[in-house]
Every structure is written in C-alpha cells, then in structure tokens.
Amino acid sequence: MPHYPETTVIKGLVRVIRHRQLPHGAVHRRTLVSAGAQVSAVTVVLQGEVLREYHVLDVAKALKWPKATPAQVAEAILVTAGQRVRLGQELAQRGRGRRVRILQSPTEGEIVEIEDGRIILQSSERTVEVLARIPGEVESVENEVVRINGTGAVIQCAWGNGQFFFGSYLFLPPEGFAELRKADPTMSPYRGKVLISPVPVERAELLVAQHLQVAGVVAPGMPASLREFAMGLTFPVILTEGFGHRQPTTLIYRLLHSNMGRQAAFDAALPERWSWDRPEIVIPLPAGGVFVEPPSVIRTLEVGEQVRLTRAPWDGVLAEVVALPAGAQTIDNGLRVQCARVRLPNKSEVLVPLANLETRG
Amino acid sequence: MAAEQINSILVADLGSVHTRLALFDLVEGEYRLIASARARTTAEPPLGKVSLGVERAAQRMSDLIGRQLLDESSEDLFLMPESEGHGVDAFLAMGSAGRPMRVFLVGLTPEISLDSGRRVLAGSFVAITGTLCPDDLRSETEQLNALLTSDSDLILIVGGTDGGADDILLAQLRKVARALSLIRRGTMPVILYAGNQALRAHVKALLTPYTTVFIARNVRPTLHQEQLFPAQIELALVYDEYRTRCPGGFAEVGRYSQVGVVPTVQGTISAVRYLSTLPGTGRGPLCLDIGSANSVLVSATRGEPHYVVRTDLGVGHSFPSALEAVTPAQLRRWLPSQISDEALLDYAYNKQLRPATIPATLDDLLIEQALAREIGRMLVEAARPSWKMGLGPLLPPFNPIIGAGAILAEAPHPGVAAMLLLDALQPVGMVDLRLDPHQALAALGVVAYLKPVVTVQALETGALVDLGTAFCPLGRVRAGRPAMRVEIRQPGESVLRHVVRGGEFWLAPVAPGTRVEVTVSLARGLTLHGRRRLKRRLVTGAAGLIFDARGRPLAMPRPQERTRVLMEWLKAAMGGQLPEAAPIVPPEELHADMPDLAASERGLLAAVGDYPAWDEEWTDASLS
C-alpha cells in the first residue's frame, strides 16, 4: 500500500515559488510590484496596516457643548467616514479665536463611522511591509497576493523566531563559541553575518551572538524554554532540527557549507499550523539554463529513497529505505506500526515507523 | 436516497493527525463495521486539501477489501449508490481537525445564562474569546473593543426567560448590532441566538442586515429549566458552516457528506447517549478520547449526556499547552526514569512541531502515556461537577469505559491500554473496558442521524474491542499483602488460582473470548460493590481479566520506589514481558560524514568555486 511521507525540503537546486501576502488582520494599502518585475529578497512587495482598537468620541461632550443640536454637531465635524487621520489631527471644532474648542484625534488611524454626534475611530497599530524574501520574478499579483518565482537551494527548518535577514553567513569557528566570547564586535568577521552553528545553542551563545552583532543564528536546536527570549531578538534564529540537544542533519550543514560565500535568505518564520510559511533558508542560485522543477510534496515512499529520520534514537539521521514491509511491525518499545527498513550511515539496518521519516522533496 | 434504501455507509473522521474511514454494511441481515482504514490528514499546508487524505484512506480501504470506493469517472468523490459490490450508499463526515471555532458569549447573568451558554459550547471544538453581560464594568468603548478585537467566528447570545423582561437583553443586542455595523474587513462573526423567544423578531431585524443569524430555542425557557440540545443542534450547523469557510478544503468534503462535517464529539455524544438508554445496562457508559489537538470525556446516565471538550489538551498539537496545564511534576509521577522540566518542555515542543510522529523509544512512549493519564484525570475533574454523583474523588460507577485516540487504542499491548484507562479514570468495582481503535463510536453516533438501526446493530456486533473486565476494589491494603484471592475456572482447563497482592496489577492469562467463572475474595478493608466475596460468569477480553489491587484512590509509589514499581506495573500490563531496548549507537557513527569545519573554512573558496557548488554525493537526481 502506498505511503505518503511528510516532506521537509532540503534540496541543492529547485524552483522556489512563494506567495507573499499581508498577515491576517492587516488592511491592504499598496501593491508595489507588478507581474514580470524582478525583485530582490528585500524588495517591499506589499504595504498594509494593522488596525486594532476602536475609539468612540462623543463630539458634543469633547467640545463641552451640551446644548448643541445634532445639526450643530454635524457641522462641527471636520472629517468623513473612511478618512485616515494622524495623531493630534483636528476632528471637530467649535468656535473661533480665543474661544475655540477642538477635538483632536487621540491616535493615528481611520474614521470608521460618524453617527449620532459620535466619531468612531479605529487606531492604527502598526504599518506592515511585506518583503519578497527571495529574489526572483513576480509571476502574478492577484487578490493582494504576490507570487514570486526563483531558483536556488532550499533548506526547510523546524523553527524560527519570526525575523528575516538576507545576506552572507559564516560557520562557527572550530573552537566554538568560546573563541567568539573573546572577539571584539567591531573587528569580528561575524558582525553583520549569519552565524551557522552545527551544535545546539543555549542562552549564553545567543547572548554572545547578540554582543557580536551577528545578523542571525542557525543551529540544530536550543532549549524550548528560550523560545520567548529568542523571539525578543532582532535577528533571525533558525533551528534546523527542533528543540533540545539535537544532532544536526549532515546534509543541511554540508549544503550550507558548500554554498558559503553566497548570500542567502534566512526566513525564520514562526511555525504556525495553518500558515503556508515555514522557516527556511533559501540560497539563490542561477538555474543555468536547466529547467528546474519545484520540490515534490505529494509522492509515495519508494525503496532506495533517501529519507531523514525525525525521532529518537535516530533523529537527524539520513538513511536509505531498503524495504517497505507489508503490515504492522513491532518496534523496540513494543508498538506495532507500519514501518520501513532503513540503512543507517553506519550500514546497520533498523525498522523505523513510517510516521517518523520524511522525504527531502 | 431514502434512509430505508441505504445499506452501506462510509463515515470519515477528519482528525488532526489521521483521517479515518469506517465502512458499515449489511452482513447476513445485520449491520456491522466491515472495514476501516486511515491516512494522514492533509488539511494543513503544504497540501491544504483535506479530501486528499480521504481519498488516500479510501484507496487503502479498497486495497484491503477489494471494493472500489472512489469514483474515478465523474466529479463525485465516491461511487454512489452501491452497485455490484462496489461503492457505498451514503457518505458522512465528522471532524475535529482545524482551528477551534472562536466564540464570543453574550448573556444576562454570569451564573445563569452565561453558564448555560458555556454548557452549550462544551460539546464542540470551540475557544471562548470573551463574554459580555449587563454587569460588565468596562466602558462602552472597552466593551465594543472586546467584541470587535476578539476576531470571533460566532457570537452566541443567550439570556432571559421566555416571555420575561426583555429590555436588558435588547440593550445587549443593540451593542452587538453596533459592533457588527463597524466591521469593515476580515471575519464577520455569525450569530446564534438562544435566548428569550419573545425577542426573535428583534434579533432578526437588528442583526440580519450584517450577518447570518441562527436561532434556537431558549437555553433557559424558565429560571429552573435548562434545555441545551436545541441550541447544540443549531451549533452543529454553525460549526459545519464555519468548517466550510476554514482553510483546509473542508467545504469539498462537506459537500459530499449528507450531514456536512459534524463535530466528532457530537457523534460520540450521540452514541454514548444511545448506549446509556439500552435496557439492562444500569449504569451509563463513559468514553475517554485523547487526540492530538483535543481531548474529550463523554458520559451519560439514562439518556442524559455529560461531556467535557478541551481544545488545549492533547498528546500532539496540544502537547505544550497540556504540559502546562498538567505540570511537569504531575507527569513525572508516572515516569520511571528521571527527566528534567526542560527536557519535558523540549519534548512537548518537538512533538508539536511533528505531531504525527510516533515515539520510537520506550522512554518517549512512557512520556506520552503519562500525559494521556494526566489528561484523563483533568477531564474527570472538569466533568465531576456535572455528574452530581460519586464518592469524593472516586469515579461514579460508569460502565462500560471506552478508550479512543491512538495513544490508548494503539498501545503496545491490550493490557497497557487497560492500565492507562484505569490510571487515568480510577474506576471502582467491576468495570468493562473497551477500546475504539476505528473511531467507530463517534461514527455510529453520526450514522444515527441517518439510520439509527445501523448504530444499534453495529455496536452490538463488535465495532468496539473488548479489553476485558477489570476488578478494582475500593480501599487499600499495604503493598505486598494479599489483597484479592482469585479463582478462574475455564471449561476443560485446570482452575487458575492467584493471590493479587497490594500494589499489584495483574492480567489473568486467559485467551480472549473464553467463558470463565471468576471467584474473588477480598482482604479486609477492600470491597467490590460493597461485598468482600463475589462470583461472576464472564467472557474474557483482549487483555484477559484485569485485577487492580493498587488501591482506590490509586496509591502512587514513593519516589525512591518509583522506577521499580512503575516498571513492574508496565511489565504486568505487557503480559509479563518488557520490550527490549535497542543497543545505543554512538552519534558519531550516525553523523560520521559531518564536514571538518576547520578544514572547510580554510578551503572555502576552493569548495564554493563556480556554479554548481554542491557535493556530488547529494546532487539532486533531477539534475543528474
């Protein structure tokens, strides 16, 4: 019976198609690119605004005008529904000269409604700029969604802290973080570059990275208790494997190593169940005239395929499927589950639950 | 197709991790569960199309039973109606996958109407985002913001008795209308009104200009009467509509289903309610379903269901929130080896990242089983006030007890599944334990909407797995002292005698399906249904017969004895044999081909060179 494994794309060269849109709840303001345009990873493709709190402003009360008729209040109002207003902008005015009374906007935002002498204003929480996050060509712009098409190496990762950086990267020196602690940030070659650590990081290592003003950190794992701390950092933190003391997937770090010197997009998207964005590293590469396919996420598992194992005791190990036994098999802890027999790098063969392996796309 | 013409029914359960299909059909004049199959749920990105998982599960079922189910020649998903042994007469869908529906609750009094509103919602996969009532001390602006910034999918309005004073509720309705009038973008919540029936016309007039309004009978027609069922029926319709709007392609599956996509828990409630009305059962059943994202406890006595649904408790997607609710210290009570808070937290978040993965080591499996026990315990505590019966911290005498969800239904041994149920729920007396590995209970609850006779017959003909009868005496004896003297007589076999000692968990080694006569004599201080000696004729289950002399309430081992005692319990539950751990392979053997970073740093320019710059070893096949 066919098995459709999970896929985490780790590919040397694939077509990369990404859809960029405003985050949920943001209001679209401008689309800054059109179909056919070439974009860099840091090109702003969409602009929007997140509107949040509502303010109900009683005009007569604010102008200290209790006896005002509805018509007088309406006449005093200087804005209209749908209009954008700045902080402190005059919304209503009564009188002139020394006796003038003015109702100023308590916030930047948008007038939602004017009714019964009240202005309802929705405040602007923040403006949002959506970056292309990969270099490539804008294929289409539809319904405020920009589809970008590029080529390059793709490494999908397990977790990110929500930040993004595009630029070059360096591996941790052989002496590890101990060496970096002594470095002068102004002279350090790591300043402004993403630091690739093939060993898991702890709080102390992230603090060193922050001190050195690196542009990002990529590591196999870190303690889950540091999630909040990492999300407070201004540079991307990307975990390739997951939380805790995880072994690195060799292929990921070899891929990064082989492309060192190139620039890469470090997209530390925070994993979210219903989001299409995954934390990933994209190293833009020219297709060189070769037709490059996008990675496949709908494929049955086959004998001979290289898979990545995702659970202890083999987590992070790349193995080759040597057999797909029919029916449930008993694994070491007594569970009876559908399994694949895989060959590990040390040439030994073990049974691994099908649910615990994934293809590379 | 009319219900009387329907013979074969295919039911899909769209779970957070797995999509299960169960096929019920007429066999020799009786409806039975004839096949089940499952595939990974495909609602989430990168697939984002739940029907794909349904198709894969259907294909798997077809391969198993040689019956074609999928319609490859038309736009329909399934071959319908059944013809010449292929296809099915009806398809029904239920689901727990997807984001819980966000509900804002509006009512009059926190202790009466809002509580009734919460009970209406308790049977669905919802998250309450906020409440509003006249006692609210927030300013008008704050109340407006509470309604508008909660991003709710539904506003449930309750309050007032039929024909009672209506002006206060009317004021609340106006606030809701005011809020809806301001929504310009994003999600427009739908309204479910289940309050004073005299205001129905006002509700429609005020709110239909802005959104869809569902109206149900009042949850509190009088101050002393509560009727939740009509509102829950309407809520199921709202849920179906919500699912169709959700990402994941639920709308497509809902179109093929004759009942849309019903919340799985509603199916369970319907089936458990039915079981509680069967003559001769006496006490009602209890079903514990522990899922990846949600967990549910449903019980019923004489047709009246009680249920708790927690969308923050689960052993996959919801592992981190469940761990937070349970606390690591509570979890460690069930773990034979030492594990730090930090390691548990790492485990929780890794499981959330890859919820479909299976624990492959014994240590990992024990962590998940520990969480399942604690989730069960929390659900019992949450349900206890609604039962209004039982002795202090003990479970009321529900029978049978049914376990569902992969952590229970796919335990390494039926004895382990039985022990997990006993540990989580701590029943007292003689209780029949069953498993629902095919999610058949909920499926049959949904089938009851269409053709109740299928539910009746399939439940009587083995849709559930019988684990066996558990003997759980009330009281305690000291560890190691005789607690139960057991005699088991089987036809054609010598009498099996065993003394179950205090603190012992024992599975009688009797083949499943054997008719036996069991005599149990209890030590002083222990009773079974108020007696110290009893004799019963029973049929053994998959776990044989289960004797639990660990005390009620369950006596947990002291920390210094925890490893030994828990491993003894596990060994007993595994039928006397513990799984053997695989030899540990040093990580350097598995990650041997890591590049020498120092050397590669030095040879950077040489290594990168011109395009293409990757090693031959892992060059993609498509390019070679």
Interface residues (C-beta under 8 A of the other chain):
Chain A: M1 P2 Y4 E6 T7 K11 G12 L13 V14 H24 G25 V27 R52 E53 Y54 H55 V56 V112 E113 I120 Q122 A153 A158 W159 F171 L172 P173 P174 P198 G221 P223 A224 S225 R227 G242 F243 G244 Q247 P248 T250 L251 Y253 R254 L255 H257 S258 N259 M260 G261 R262 P271 R273 W274 S275 W276 R278 L285 P286 G288 V290 V292 E293 V297 I298 T310 R311 A312 P313 W314 G316 V317 I331 D332 N333 G334 L335 R336 V337 L344 P345 N346 S348 V350 V352 P353 A355 N356
Chain B: A39 R40 E44 P45 P46 L47 G48 L52 R56 Q59 R60 D63 R99 E140 T141 L144 N145 L148 T149 D151 S181 L182 R184 R185 G186 P247 G248 H317 P320 E342 A343 L345 D346 Y347 A348 Y349 N350 L353 R354 A356 T357 I358 P359 A360 T361 L362 D363 D364 L365 E410 A411 P412 H413 V416 M574 P579 E580 A581 A582 I584 V585 P587 E589 L590 H591 A592 D593 M594 P595 L597 A598 S600 E601 L604 L605 A607 V608 Y611 P612 A613 W614 D615 W618 T619 D620 S622 L623
